[in-house]
C-alpha cells in the first residue's frame, strides 16, 4: 500500500510538472515591442545603408510548446538610419519615408502574417506568410529560430514587388553608380 501511494504521488508530481511546462508555452504570446528590434539593410552599387524600424505590435502563437502562427506590425513612420549622421541621415530618412520608397504618410504600417509554420528542428521553423508593404500583399518564406522567450528571423525582400522602384535598374536605365539593388534585408530580434 505504501508503494502504491508513493508511486501515485510521484506520477501526480510528474504529471503536474509536465502539464505546467507544456501550458506555460502555449497560447498567444505578445511581442514586447520596446525590447524587440528590426534592423534593415539596403544595398547600392557604391555601398549600403542600414537602420531600424520600430514594431507597433505583434504576437506569436504556440501549441504544445511549438510555434504555430504569428503576426507582426511594423511602424513604418519610425524608419531610421543608423550608419550616418547630421544632414545626410535626415535626408535619407526623409527620402525613405517619401513616396519614392515607403510612402509612410499613406502607408504608416507594414504587416507580416504567418500562414504556415513547419518545424525544421528543435528550435527552428520554416515560415510561409504574407508581407504587406505600401498596401501590397505578397507571399514570403523565411526561417525563424526560437530560444526561450526570444525569436530571430532574417528576411530578404524584393522591394520592387511592393512598388518601391526608386533607383532600380529593372525600371530605370543609365543609373550607373546611383543604382540601388532591388533586394534588402530585414533581421528581426523579438522578445515575448
C-alpha positions as CSV (number, residue, x, y, z in Angstrom):
1,X,0.0,0.0,0.0
2,X,2.9,2.4,0.8
3,X,4.4,1.7,-2.6
4,X,1.1,2.4,-4.3
5,X,0.7,5.8,-2.5
6,X,4.4,6.6,-3.2
7,X,4.1,5.7,-6.9
8,X,0.8,7.6,-7.2
9,X,2.4,10.7,-5.6
10,X,5.4,10.5,-7.9
11,X,3.1,10.2,-11.0
12,X,1.0,13.1,-9.8
13,X,4.1,15.3,-9.4
14,X,5.5,14.3,-12.8
15,X,2.1,15.0,-14.4
16,X,1.8,18.4,-12.7
17,X,5.4,19.4,-13.7
18,X,4.8,18.2,-17.3
19,X,1.4,19.9,-17.6
20,X,2.9,23.1,-16.1
21,X,5.7,23.4,-18.6
22,X,3.6,22.5,-21.5
23,X,0.8,25.0,-20.9
24,X,3.4,27.7,-20.0
25,X,4.5,27.7,-23.6
26,X,1.0,27.5,-25.2
27,X,-1.3,30.3,-26.5
28,X,-0.6,33.7,-28.0
29,X,2.5,35.5,-26.7
30,X,2.6,39.2,-27.1
31,X,5.8,40.6,-28.6
32,X,7.4,43.1,-26.3
33,X,7.9,45.9,-28.8
34,X,10.2,48.0,-26.7
35,X,12.6,45.1,-26.2
36,X,12.4,43.9,-29.8
37,X,14.4,45.2,-32.7
38,X,14.1,45.1,-36.5
39,X,17.2,46.1,-38.5
40,X,17.0,46.8,-42.2
41,X,19.9,46.9,-44.7
42,X,19.7,48.2,-48.2
43,X,22.4,47.9,-50.9
44,X,23.6,50.1,-53.7
45,X,26.4,49.9,-56.2
46,X,28.6,52.1,-54.1
47,X,27.9,50.5,-50.7
48,X,25.0,50.1,-48.3
49,X,22.9,51.7,-45.6
50,X,21.2,50.3,-42.6
51,X,18.9,51.3,-39.8
52,X,16.0,50.2,-37.6
53,X,12.2,50.1,-37.8
54,X,10.1,50.0,-34.6
55,X,7.4,47.4,-34.0
56,X,3.9,48.6,-33.4
57,X,2.5,45.3,-32.3
58,X,3.0,41.6,-32.6
59,X,2.2,38.1,-31.3
60,X,3.5,34.6,-31.7
61,X,1.2,31.6,-31.2
62,X,2.2,28.3,-29.6
63,X,0.6,24.9,-29.3
64,X,2.2,22.0,-27.4
65,X,5.3,24.2,-27.0
66,X,5.7,24.6,-30.8
67,X,5.4,27.8,-32.8
68,X,2.1,27.6,-34.9
69,X,1.5,31.2,-36.0
70,X,2.1,34.8,-35.7
71,X,1.6,38.4,-36.8
72,X,3.8,41.4,-36.7
73,X,3.1,45.0,-37.5
74,X,5.9,47.4,-38.2
75,X,5.7,51.2,-37.6
76,X,7.0,52.5,-41.0
77,X,6.9,56.1,-39.7
78,X,9.7,55.1,-37.4
79,X,12.2,54.0,-40.1
80,X,15.6,55.5,-39.3
81,X,19.2,55.3,-40.5
82,X,22.0,54.2,-38.1
83,X,25.1,54.5,-40.3
84,X,25.1,58.2,-41.0
85,X,24.8,61.5,-39.0
86,X,23.6,65.0,-39.5
87,X,22.0,66.3,-42.7
88,X,22.8,63.1,-44.7
89,X,21.0,61.0,-42.1
90,X,18.0,63.4,-42.1
91,X,17.8,63.5,-45.9
92,X,18.0,59.7,-46.3
93,X,15.3,59.1,-43.6
94,X,13.0,61.7,-45.3
95,X,13.6,60.0,-48.7
96,X,12.8,56.5,-47.3
97,X,9.5,57.9,-45.8
98,X,8.6,59.6,-49.1
99,X,6.5,58.1,-52.0
100,X,9.8,57.2,-53.8
101,X,10.2,54.5,-51.2
102,X,7.7,53.5,-48.5
103,X,5.2,56.4,-48.6
104,X,4.6,56.3,-44.9
105,X,2.0,59.2,-44.9
106,X,-0.4,56.9,-46.8
107,X,1.0,53.6,-45.5
108,X,2.1,54.1,-41.9
109,X,2.4,50.3,-41.2
110,X,3.6,47.1,-42.8
111,X,2.4,43.7,-41.6
112,X,3.7,40.1,-41.7
113,X,1.1,37.4,-41.2
114,X,2.2,33.8,-40.8
115,X,0.2,31.4,-43.0
116,X,2.1,28.1,-42.4
117,X,4.7,27.1,-39.8
118,X,6.8,24.0,-40.2
119,X,9.2,22.8,-37.6
120,X,12.6,22.1,-39.1
121,X,14.5,21.3,-35.9
122,X,14.2,21.6,-32.1
123,X,14.2,25.4,-32.1
124,X,13.9,26.2,-35.8
125,X,10.9,26.8,-38.2
126,X,10.3,27.4,-41.8
127,X,7.5,30.0,-42.2
128,X,5.4,30.9,-45.2
129,X,3.4,34.1,-44.8
130,X,2.1,37.3,-46.3
131,X,4.0,40.5,-46.2
132,X,2.2,43.8,-46.8
133,X,4.2,46.9,-47.7
134,X,2.5,50.1,-49.2
135,X,-0.8,48.2,-49.2
136,X,0.5,45.5,-51.4
137,X,0.5,41.9,-50.1
138,X,2.8,39.3,-51.4
139,X,3.8,35.8,-50.2
140,X,7.2,35.4,-48.4
141,X,9.1,32.5,-46.9
142,X,11.8,32.7,-44.2
143,X,13.3,30.8,-41.3
144,X,12.9,31.6,-37.6
145,X,14.7,30.4,-34.5
146,X,13.2,30.4,-31.0
147,X,15.1,30.1,-27.8
148,X,13.2,30.6,-24.5
149,X,11.3,33.9,-24.9
150,X,13.3,35.2,-27.8
151,X,12.9,34.7,-31.6
152,X,15.2,35.6,-34.5
153,X,14.3,35.8,-38.2
154,X,16.1,37.0,-41.4
155,X,14.1,38.0,-44.4
156,X,15.3,39.0,-47.9
157,X,12.7,41.2,-49.6
158,X,12.4,42.3,-53.3
159,X,11.2,45.9,-52.8
160,X,10.0,46.2,-56.5
161,X,7.1,43.9,-56.0
162,X,5.8,46.4,-53.4
163,X,6.1,49.3,-55.9
164,X,9.3,50.6,-54.3
165,X,11.1,51.3,-57.6
166,X,13.3,54.3,-56.9
167,X,16.9,53.7,-58.3
168,X,16.0,50.2,-59.6
169,X,17.8,49.1,-62.7
170,X,14.7,46.9,-63.5
171,X,12.8,50.2,-64.2
172,X,15.3,52.9,-65.0
173,X,18.2,53.0,-67.4
174,X,21.6,54.7,-67.1
175,X,21.6,54.8,-63.3
176,X,25.3,53.7,-63.2
177,X,26.7,54.2,-59.7
178,X,23.3,55.6,-58.5
179,X,21.6,52.2,-58.8
180,X,20.1,50.7,-55.7
181,X,19.7,46.9,-55.6
182,X,16.2,45.5,-55.6
183,X,16.6,43.3,-52.6
184,X,17.0,44.5,-49.0
185,X,17.4,42.6,-45.7
186,X,15.3,42.6,-42.5
187,X,16.7,41.0,-39.4
188,X,14.2,40.7,-36.5
189,X,15.2,40.1,-32.9
190,X,12.0,39.6,-31.0
191,X,11.3,39.2,-27.3
192,X,7.9,37.9,-26.0
